[in-house]
Amino acid sequence: MVKAQTSNYFNRIITILVLLFLCFIVLAPFGVMGSYSIRTENELYDLNISFIPKNPTLDAYHELIANNEFLFKWIFNSLYVTVTSTLLVIIFSAMMAYAIANFRFHGRKGLWFIIAMTQSIPWIIPLIPLYIMLSNMDVLDSLNTVMIVYTACFIPTSVWLMVGFFKKIPKDISEAARIDGCSNWGVLLRIIIPLSTNALCAIGLTAFIGGWGDYVTVTTIIRSKEVWTLPIAIQSLKGPFYTAWTQIMALGTIVSVPVVIIFLWLQKYLVNLLAGGVKE
């Protein structure tokens, strides 16, 4: 008995140490980024540099705002394309997944096959054909185009996840709602969606992070400086002869803030999803 308790205690300590080590590996780059964003350029090249700056300063943030007249426009652009595409992904994924999980209709297997196939194709492969198509349609250099592309990109994965979640919801709940007079839309909006809050938050967070940090797609579509998003803005701070490292770290910190806020806000839903399924 004592040996079993000692073994469990030892295993628990090992698990905690491993988790702390993994957390350190994940969080250390963000700590360095935040630390470097409150230094001067000269301090970066000091041989006696420490993790905590000797004289913290917000000069990098002031210079970032002063040297980039479109900074707040870039922040708005990123929020616009990311938030809008995330909402569209949640709406359309829920409707499509509900139909696939609960109805039998002509073309259902073909649609499901196409969705499954998209999971095995890297996004970079259709990027050039997409550029040619958008160029022929004369819709390049538009935030709305970026938003639509993000929505189309994230819907298949979201539908794939949502179908599996919807199938776990007991059919008796939907049937009872229909007996009480609910239409299919009523069942979806009043029963299925409230029970699927955890899954919807998970796909929403995935879509938001994917769009918020995307660089390749947006640089393919966007050209004009006033419609840049934040990932392009970060790259623009790196020049052939001079790189504003402190400003890059400052802008990187700004980019990280919304993701951290949203993750903390949705944390309880993600924990519930990992813990197991349908909300009671």
Secondary structure per residue as TSV (DSSP state, phi and psi in degrees):
chain	resnum	aa	ss	phi	psi
A	1	M	-	360.0	-47.8
A	2	V	H	-64.3	-39.8
A	3	K	H	-64.3	-38.9
A	4	A	H	-65.1	-42.5
A	5	Q	H	-65.1	-40.6
A	6	T	H	-63.8	-41.0
A	7	S	H	-64.5	-43.5
A	8	N	H	-63.5	-40.4
A	9	Y	H	-64.9	-42.2
A	10	F	H	-64.9	-43.4
A	11	N	H	-62.7	-36.8
A	12	R	H	-66.3	-41.1
A	13	I	H	-64.2	-43.6
A	14	I	H	-61.3	-42.9
A	15	T	H	-61.8	-44.2
A	16	I	H	-63.3	-42.7
A	17	L	H	-64.1	-41.7
A	18	V	H	-63.2	-43.7
A	19	L	H	-64.5	-40.3
A	20	L	H	-63.5	-40.0
A	21	F	H	-64.3	-43.2
A	22	L	H	-65.9	-39.5
A	23	C	H	-62.5	-39.4
A	24	F	H	-63.4	-43.8
A	25	I	H	-61.2	-39.9
A	26	V	H	-73.9	-41.4
A	27	L	H	-87.7	-22.2
A	28	A	H	-56.8	-45.6
A	29	P	H	-59.4	-36.0
A	30	F	H	-70.1	-36.0
A	31	G	H	-64.4	-42.5
A	32	V	H	-63.8	-42.3
A	33	M	H	-60.4	-47.6
A	34	G	H	-63.9	-38.1
A	35	S	H	-65.4	-43.0
A	36	Y	H	-71.9	-21.1
A	37	S	T	-75.6	-13.9
A	38	I	T	-113.1	33.5
A	39	R	S	-119.8	169.2
A	40	T	-	-91.0	161.9
A	41	E	H	-60.3	-39.3
A	42	N	H	-65.1	-34.2
A	43	E	H	-69.0	-24.2
A	44	L	H	-62.4	-30.9
A	45	Y	T	-100.4	13.3
A	46	D	-	-77.8	130.6
A	47	L	T	-67.5	-23.0
A	48	N	T	-97.9	30.7
A	49	I	-	-66.5	143.4
A	50	S	-	-126.0	165.9
A	51	F	S	-63.8	-41.8
A	52	I	S	-94.5	118.2
A	53	P	-	-62.8	144.2
A	54	K	S	-69.0	-39.6
A	55	N	S	-128.4	82.9
A	56	P	-	-59.0	140.2
A	57	T	-	-147.5	152.8
A	58	L	-	-102.4	21.3
A	59	D	H	-58.7	-37.1
A	60	A	H	-62.2	-39.8
A	61	Y	H	-69.3	-40.4
A	62	H	H	-63.8	-43.2
A	63	E	H	-66.4	-36.6
A	64	L	H	-61.3	-44.5
A	65	I	H	-70.3	-41.1
A	66	A	H	-69.3	-34.7
A	67	N	H	-91.7	-5.1
A	68	N	-	-132.3	96.1
A	69	E	T	-66.4	-21.9
A	70	F	T	-98.2	13.5
A	71	L	H	-56.1	-50.2
A	72	F	H	-70.1	-29.1
A	73	K	H	-66.8	-39.2
A	74	W	H	-65.0	-39.6
A	75	I	H	-62.3	-44.6
A	76	F	H	-62.9	-42.0
A	77	N	H	-59.2	-45.2
A	78	S	H	-64.0	-42.9
A	79	L	H	-64.0	-40.8
A	80	Y	H	-62.6	-54.7
A	81	V	H	-68.2	-34.6
A	82	T	H	-77.7	-48.6
A	83	V	H	-65.3	-44.4
A	84	T	H	-63.4	-46.4
A	85	S	H	-65.4	-35.8
A	86	T	H	-63.7	-44.2
A	87	L	H	-63.4	-41.5
A	88	L	H	-65.6	-39.1
A	89	V	H	-61.7	-45.0
A	90	I	H	-62.3	-45.2
A	91	I	H	-65.0	-53.8
A	92	F	H	-71.4	-34.6
A	93	S	H	-65.8	-40.7
A	94	A	H	-63.7	-44.7
A	95	M	H	-65.2	-45.9
A	96	M	H	-66.9	-43.9
A	97	A	H	-64.8	-37.7
A	98	Y	H	-63.6	-42.0
A	99	A	H	-65.3	-44.5
A	100	I	H	-67.3	-37.2
A	101	A	H	-77.8	-24.2
A	102	N	H	-121.7	-9.6
A	103	F	-	-127.6	154.3
A	104	R	-	-110.4	117.6
A	105	F	-	-141.9	161.1
A	106	H	T	-65.1	127.9
A	107	G	T	91.7	2.7
A	108	R	H	-62.2	-46.2
A	109	K	H	-65.2	-38.8
A	110	G	H	-65.0	-41.4
A	111	L	H	-63.4	-43.4
A	112	W	H	-65.4	-36.3
A	113	F	H	-64.8	-41.6
A	114	I	H	-63.8	-43.5
A	115	I	H	-61.9	-42.3
A	116	A	H	-65.7	-38.2
A	117	M	H	-65.6	-35.0
A	118	T	H	-64.0	-21.4
A	119	Q	T	-71.9	-18.7
A	120	S	T	-102.8	1.3
A	121	I	S	-107.3	117.0
A	122	P	-	-60.4	140.5
A	123	W	T	-62.3	-27.3
A	124	I	T	-67.7	-23.8
A	125	I	T	-66.0	-50.1
A	126	P	T	-83.0	7.7
A	127	L	H	-66.5	-43.2
A	128	I	H	-67.4	-47.9
A	129	P	H	-57.2	-36.4
A	130	L	H	-62.8	-42.6
A	131	Y	H	-61.4	-44.2
A	132	I	H	-62.0	-43.4
A	133	M	H	-63.4	-46.1
A	134	L	H	-65.9	-35.7
A	135	S	H	-64.6	-43.1
A	136	N	H	-65.0	-30.2
A	137	M	T	-84.1	-6.0
A	138	D	T	58.7	45.3
A	139	V	-	-123.1	19.1
A	140	L	-	-73.2	166.5
A	141	D	S	61.1	40.9
A	142	S	-	-136.4	133.6
A	143	L	H	-66.9	-32.4
A	144	N	H	-64.3	-35.9
A	145	T	H	-64.9	-43.7
A	146	V	H	-60.6	-43.1
A	147	M	H	-62.2	-43.0
A	148	I	H	-66.5	-40.4
A	149	V	H	-63.8	-43.8
A	150	Y	H	-60.0	-44.0
A	151	T	H	-60.3	-47.6
A	152	A	H	-64.3	-32.3
A	153	C	H	-71.4	-39.3
A	154	F	H	-92.5	-16.3
A	155	I	H	-61.7	-46.7
A	156	P	H	-57.3	-46.7
A	157	T	H	-62.9	-41.2
A	158	S	H	-65.6	-41.7
A	159	V	H	-62.6	-42.5
A	160	W	H	-55.9	-44.7
A	161	L	H	-71.7	-40.6
A	162	M	H	-69.6	-35.2
A	163	V	H	-60.2	-45.1
A	164	G	H	-61.7	-36.6
A	165	F	H	-72.7	-43.1
A	166	F	H	-63.1	-33.6
A	167	K	T	-68.5	-19.0
A	168	K	T	-82.2	-14.5
A	169	I	S	-75.4	125.6
A	170	P	-	-55.4	133.4
A	171	K	H	-64.1	-26.4
A	172	D	H	-59.5	-33.3
A	173	I	H	-65.3	-46.3
A	174	S	H	-65.7	-41.6
A	175	E	H	-64.8	-38.7
A	176	A	H	-64.1	-38.6
A	177	A	H	-66.0	-38.1
A	178	R	H	-69.0	-36.9
A	179	I	H	-61.9	-34.4
A	180	D	T	-79.1	0.2
A	181	G	T	106.7	6.9
A	182	C	-	-75.9	137.8
A	183	S	-	-80.2	177.5
A	184	N	H	-60.7	-41.1
A	185	W	H	-64.5	-38.7
A	186	G	H	-64.3	-41.2
A	187	V	H	-62.4	-43.5
A	188	L	I	-64.0	-48.4
A	189	L	I	-78.2	-34.1
A	190	R	I	-98.1	-22.9
A	191	I	I	-114.6	-59.4
A	192	I	I	-67.4	-48.8
A	193	I	H	-60.7	-48.9
A	194	P	H	-59.4	-32.9
A	195	L	H	-76.4	-14.4
A	196	S	T	-109.1	20.6
A	197	T	H	-55.3	-42.2
A	198	N	H	-61.4	-47.9
A	199	A	H	-67.3	-39.9
A	200	L	H	-63.9	-39.8
A	201	C	H	-65.5	-37.1
A	202	A	H	-65.3	-47.3
A	203	I	H	-70.4	-31.8
A	204	G	H	-64.7	-43.1
A	205	L	H	-64.7	-41.0
A	206	T	H	-62.9	-44.8
A	207	A	H	-65.8	-39.8
A	208	F	H	-64.8	-47.9
A	209	I	H	-64.0	-40.9
A	210	G	H	-62.2	-43.0
A	211	G	H	-75.7	-36.9
A	212	W	H	-65.2	-36.7
A	213	G	T	-100.4	5.0
A	214	D	-	-70.4	135.6
A	215	Y	-	-119.4	-43.1
A	216	V	H	-63.5	-49.5
A	217	T	H	-64.6	-45.4
A	218	V	H	-69.1	-33.8
A	219	T	H	-71.7	-23.7
A	220	T	H	-72.6	-33.9
A	221	I	H	-96.6	-38.9
A	222	I	-	-93.4	139.9
A	223	R	-	-125.2	-47.6
A	224	S	S	-67.9	140.0
A	225	K	G	-64.3	-35.4
A	226	E	G	-72.0	-14.5
A	227	V	G	-110.5	19.2
A	228	W	-	-62.6	157.7
A	229	T	-	-109.7	174.4
A	230	L	H	-62.2	-38.6
A	231	P	H	-58.8	-38.1
A	232	I	H	-68.1	-38.6
A	233	A	H	-61.4	-39.5
A	234	I	H	-62.7	-44.5
A	235	Q	H	-64.0	-31.5
A	236	S	H	-68.7	-19.6
A	237	L	T	-77.7	-7.5
A	238	K	B	-102.4	111.7
A	239	G	-	-106.9	173.8
A	240	P	S	-70.4	-25.7
A	241	F	S	-116.4	-20.1
A	242	Y	-	-149.7	136.2
A	243	T	B	-122.0	122.3
A	244	A	-	-84.1	81.2
A	245	W	H	-62.6	-41.9
A	246	T	H	-65.9	-37.0
A	247	Q	H	-69.3	-35.9
A	248	I	H	-62.4	-43.4
A	249	M	H	-65.8	-37.7
A	250	A	H	-65.6	-45.1
A	251	L	H	-68.3	-36.0
A	252	G	H	-61.7	-38.2
A	253	T	H	-65.4	-41.6
A	254	I	H	-61.8	-41.4
A	255	V	H	-64.2	-34.4
A	256	S	H	-75.2	-25.6
A	257	V	H	-60.1	-50.9
A	258	P	H	-59.5	-37.8
A	259	V	H	-64.4	-43.0
A	260	V	H	-63.6	-43.5
A	261	I	H	-61.9	-47.3
A	262	I	H	-65.2	-41.1
A	263	F	H	-61.9	-44.6
A	264	L	H	-65.1	-34.9
A	265	W	H	-67.7	-39.0
A	266	L	H	-96.2	6.0
A	267	Q	H	-57.6	-42.7
A	268	K	H	-65.7	-34.1
A	269	Y	H	-70.1	-38.1
A	270	L	H	-68.0	-38.5
A	271	V	H	-63.6	-42.6
A	272	N	H	-63.3	-37.6
A	273	L	H	-64.4	-45.5
A	274	L	H	-67.9	-30.0
A	275	A	H	-75.9	-20.0
A	276	G	H	142.2	39.5
A	277	G	S	113.1	-132.9
A	278	V	S	-74.7	136.6
A	279	K	-	-73.0	136.2
A	280	E	-	-75.7	360.0
